[in-house]
């Protein structure tokens, strides 16, 4: 089945057209600077180099219309369209074929992810109108985490407030964590039961997965919670928000901007949120960059410990995303901190760079450690295939 996967962000839209059987990617690209005076359209097809050109995207409908027009010239049939939706709220514990009811619910839960759900809904709306014969499938970042036990996803707030505003731990990166479990199980079979999935990129989260079910994750009501990230502060005392507003005179919007866009690696390095640059500077001895990695590593280890305890043990660890897949130093530091627990990393294997899943622990390590390059687009495409064929 040929599936078009659409990932609409607050000011961008990425896409990929692929075959679910062969995993061949026919075309992929992105629309940048949506809603601004000048944008960029990048497109690559049939394994060729990406070609970029200037474009103007007043909104996401304009962006997806250009994508569909460009793909039409490729003359490859599209059997279904999959859309990444950040927030499924309290409604969705699985992906769904979009109908009017699903669209209404996606918009209803949008206040939990206002920068994403509304623009994703725009893209879906255009696709449904332009190609009513094609099934559109919504794949939610949050659905994988709906199996988290009540004691782990509930916040100790008054019940009437929790229920009125639907406050709970929703998590994020669920499609990536689900892919990590799928690939680990395909490779290891019955050897994997308790997996710690580490999605470490500009956004970071951990997930505790037992036999394919998520037991806990580090992100919370929003993706701000949990680990320190590229520009997000991660978990802090929630009273910090009140303190900054009361004593600092900051508005809600200013505090939101500080914690989501001006914190994390960017704040600690006082340089950039690009971890590659910070790693180079840390290697050269830059004290701010060294501290940034020390903080990241400490929080990574302590939160991983909580995830391991929450699922009652561990037999497998997987690393994914930009840092997880490409930074052997972070992987080694993490594994060294759990050596007492039975994690033994093979130094040579850890240094190998590859786009293929691989085991980097020693042959005699009681706990297997893997690098599994994530592929959320393929996971979304598989959901489209599963739901369309089941109709």
N, C-alpha and C positions, 0 to 999 in steps of 0.2 A: 504494500500500500504506500502511495506517495502522500506524504503529509507535510503541510506547511505549518511550521511552528512560529508563533508570534509572541514576542516578549516586549510589552510596552512599558517603558519607565516614565518617570515624571516629565522628562524632556527628551526622551529618546525612544527608538523602537528598533529592536533587533529581530531578525527573521532567519529561518533556515528551511529549505525544502529538501526532504530526504526520503529515502526508501527504507521502510521499516524492516524489510527482509535482508537486503544487502548492506544496509547502513550507509549506502552511497549518499553523499551530500551533493545534490545537483546545483544548488545555489545558496548563498548566504550573504548577509549584509546588514547594514544599519542606517538609520536616519537619525542624525544628531541635531541638537539645538532646535527642537520643536517649540514653537511659540515665540521664537526670536526672529529678528529681522533677516538673519542670514543663517542658513543651515548647510549641512553636508550630507550627501547621499553616497554611501559606499556599497558596491555590489561586486560579488565574485561568483563565477559559475564554472561548473565542470572542472574544478580543480585549478582554475586560473588565478592570476593575481587580482586583488581587489582594485577596482577602478573607482576613484572618488570624483565627485563633481559638486559644484555649488547648487543649492536648492533652497527653496523657501517653504517651510512647513508651518502654516498658521495654527494647525491643530493635528491631532493624531489621525483623524480621518483622511486628511490630505496625505499624510505619510504612508498609510497603509494602501491608499489608492495608487500611489506611485509604485509601491512594492508589487502590487498585483498586476499592474500594467506591465512592469518590467518582466515579471515571471511569465506573463502570457506570451511574450515575444520568444521565450525559451522553448515554447511548444512542448511542455511536459505536463501531462494531466495531473491535477490535484484531486485527491480522493477525500480529503478532510482537512480541517484546520484546527490546530490545537493552540490554546491561549494560556499563557502562564498568568495566573491570578494570585496576587500576593496574599490576600485575605479572604478566606471563605467564611469567617465568623463561626457562629454556632450552628450553621445550617449544614455544612458540607463535610462529610467524613470520607468522601471519595470524589473523583472527577465526575463531571456530568456533561451530557449533551445539552447544549444551551437551548432553552425555549424561553418564552416570555416570563414564566415564573422564576426560572434561574436568573435571568437578567435583573428582575426586580430585587431578588435577594442579594445579588452581587452589589447592587447600588445601595441597598439598605445597610449592608455592613461596611460600606466604603468609609465612614468616619473613622474606622479603626486603621485604615491605610489610605488616607485621602490623596496622597501624592501618586498613588499607583492604581487603585481600583477604578477611579473615574476615567483615567485615560485608557485603561485596559478595556473598560466597557465601551468606550468610543470605537476602539478598533473592532471589537466583536460586532457592534451595531452596524458598522459599515460592511463588514464581511457578510453578515446575514442578509443585508439589503442587496448587496451587489451580486451575491451568489446564493440565492435562497435554496438551491438544490444541494449545496454542500453542507455536511454536518459540521458544526462548530462545537468544539469540546473545551470546557473550562477545566484547567488543572490547577488546584489550589496548593500554595506553599504550606498552608496550615492543616490540610486534611490528614496528613500522615500523623500529626501530633494529637489527633482527637482520641487516640487510645490511651493517652496518659491518664493514670488513675486519678480519681477525684481529689485524693489527699495531696497529690503533687501539682495539680493544675489550679487548685482553689487558693485564692488570696484571703487572708484573715481580715476581711472587711465586713461591715454590716451586710446582712443578707439582702435587705431591700435595695441597697446601693449596687451590690454585685449583680442582682437580677435585673434591675432597671437598665443598667448600662452594659450588661453582658461582660463584666470584668472577669477575666481568667487568664491563665497562661495559654496562648495560642501557638507560640513558636514561629519559626520560619525555616527556610531552606529545606522544607520537607521533601521536595522532589529530589534534591541532591542526596539527602540522607537515605531515602528510599532506594535510589540507584546504588548507593554504597552497599546496602544490605543485599540487593539483588545480585550484584556482581560478586560480592564476597561469598555468597551462598553457592553461586554457580561454580566458583573456583574451588572452594573448600568443602562443599557439600555438608554432611552432618557434623563436620568438625567445628562449625560455627554455630553458636547458640546465643552468646552474649557479646554483642558488638558495640564498641565505642566508636561512633562515627564522628570524625573531626573535620568539619568544613571550615577551612582557615583561609580566608582571602581578605579583600577589603571589608567585607562583612564576615563575621565569624560566629559559628555556633557548634555546640556539641550535641549529640543525641545518644541516649542509651536505648539500644534496640535488643529486645529479647525475642528470638524466633520470629523475626519479621515485624514485631509490634513495638511501637515507640513507648517507652516507659517514662522518659523525661527528656527535657531539652533545656538549653541554657537561655534562649531568648524567651521573652515573656508575653505580656499583653501586646507589646510592639517589638520590633527588631532592635530597639535600643538596649535592651537588657542583656546581661550575661558578660561575655568576654570583652575586653578592650579591642577596638577595631580600628580601621583606617582613620575615620573621623568621628566615630561614636565612642562615648566614654565607657559604655558598658555599665555593669552594676555599680551603683553608688548608694549612699544613704538617701532615701527618697526625700528626707527633710531638707536636703541641699537645695531642692527646687524652691521650697518655701523660704529658706534662708536668703537665697539670691534675690528673690522678689521683695522680701521684707526689708532686708538690710542693704542690698545693692541697688534696689530700685529698678531691677530688670523686669520687663514685661514677660508675659507667658511666651510670646513669639520669640523674644530674644533668648530666653533660657532654652527653648526648644532648638533654636539655631546653634547655640553654644554646644549643647550636648550631642546633637546629631551631626553637625557639620564642622565644628571647630575643635573637637576633642580627640581622644585616642592617640594614634601614632603621630598625627599632625601636631597635636598640642605638645606632646612630650619631646618630639624631635625639634620642634620649632622650625621645621624645614619643609616637610612634605608628608603626605600620607602614602607615598610610594615606598613600600617595604623594601624593594630592591635597592633603592637609593640609600635608605636608612641602614640596611645591612652592610653596604659598602662603606658607609661612614663609620659604622660601629666597628668594622674590621680595622679601620684606620685609627681607631681609638677615640672617636668623638664621644665624650661623656654623656651627652644628651641622648644620642642614638643607642648607646649601650644601656642606659637606664630604660629607654623605651622597650627594648627587647627583654630586659630583666623583668619589667612589670608584666609584659605580655606572657612571658614564660611562667612566671609565678601564678598568675591568674588562670592560665591554661591548665597547669598541673592541679591546682586546688579545686577547680571546678570539675576537672576530669575525675578527681577522687570522689566528688559528690555523685557524679553520674554512675561511677562504678559501684559505689555503695548502694545507690538507689535500685540497681538491677541485680544486686546480690552476687556480684562477681564479674569475671571478665575472661574471655578466651581469645578475642580478636580486637585489634585496633585498625582502623583505616584512616588514611589522610587524603584529603581532597582539596581542590581549589588552589588559588595562586600560591599561597604560602605552603599549604600542605603538600602540594605536588612538586614544588620547585625549590624549597629551602631545606636542604639536608641538615643544616645546623640546628634549626628549630626541632626537626624530628628527632635528632640525636639527643638534644638537651631534654626533650620531653621523655624519651624512652629511658634515659639514664636515671631520671628521677623516679621511675617505676621499676628499676632493676630489682629492688628488694621484693617486688611483687611477682617477679617471674618474667619480666620483659627484657629480652636480650636481643639487641640489634646487631646486624652484621654490617660492619663499617663500609666494606666494599659495595655491598648491595645498596646501602643507603645513598651512596654517591652516584649511582646510575640514574641517568635522565632518560625517560622514555614516556611515550604516550600510552603505553600498555599497562594494564594492572600488573602488579608484581609484589612478591613477598620480600620484605627487607629484614626480617628477623633471622636469627641463626636457626639452623635445622633442629637444634635441641631446645629452642626456646619454648617454655610451656605456654606462652601467649604469643600468638602470631601477630605480626605487624605488617600491614600492607599499604601500598600507595595505589589508590584507585582513582585515576583521573575522572572527575565527574562529567556526566553528559546529560544535563537536564533536558536538552532538546530531544534526545533519543527517548528518554523516559516519558516525556509528554507525547511524543509520536506513538509510543507503545500504548498509552492510554487511549488515544484516538482510535487506534486499530481495535483494541479490546472492546470499547464501547460501541463502535460502529458495527462490528461484526456480531455483537450480541443483540442488536436491535431486532 
